[in-house]
Amino acid sequence: MNIRNLIKRIRSSLHLQKELPTEAVLGFLRILEGVREEEISCSEIYARLDEYVEREVSKKDAAQLMPLIREHLDICPECCEEYEALLNVLNENAKS
Ligand SMILES: [Zn+2]
């Protein structure tokens, strides 16, 4: 996303004569992003990933129990990578 263009668009759509302080625009953008953003941050996912993967390996329905984590894993490649690595480790352990 091109922030400069977006700021220009916001300015013109609001018919502002004066410069809109960049801080105000950035604050506005942060609010917009916050609406779309997932409810759990990556660090929270990391903290709960062990539990999630353990549930998944033990055939409990992890995605049902912790849907926010499943949702985050679907949209966040970094956490998904971590999740798959953890899953591999636990599966290996389960075999031996
Ligand atoms: Zn993440």
Residues whose N, C-alpha, C, O or C-beta is under 5 A from the ligand:
A	BS01	ZN	C42 C76 C79
